[in-house]
């Protein structure tokens, strides 16, 4: 049976952030208007969205599309629960994650920390060191900003 995640502390979150689907236009996009129209089509067209949901498990990012019959269908492999609806309702608890220019650097540091933990280093110490390093990086960045 599928249930909500347990909170790890009283009153804590019952959700987890995973990888999502992200699409962006770069400054080098030759035809911005056509690219935007295509993305709007891809993300809002009934056939495109249902294909993405049914064949790739990509949940629509526009809540109005949660009314699609496919989104609210029971799924045999998951005890006939409405899995996509269940996942969407769980994600309401999730806070938006903001990515800035340091994301790649921070992601590498976290992967390194994970590897060190797997190799047996003390997790509490790794977390404390990582927190100090990230705070230092953030403090340096805010000190560099002109007032």
WOMO-V957764 format. One line per field, one symbol per residue. burial: 1 if it has 24 or more other C-alpha atoms within 12 Angstrom, else 0. A space follows every 50 residues. Layout:
burial: ???
//
This chain:
burial: 00000000000000000000000000000000000000000011010011 00100000110000110101110000000001111111001000000000 00000000000010000000000001000100000000000000000
//
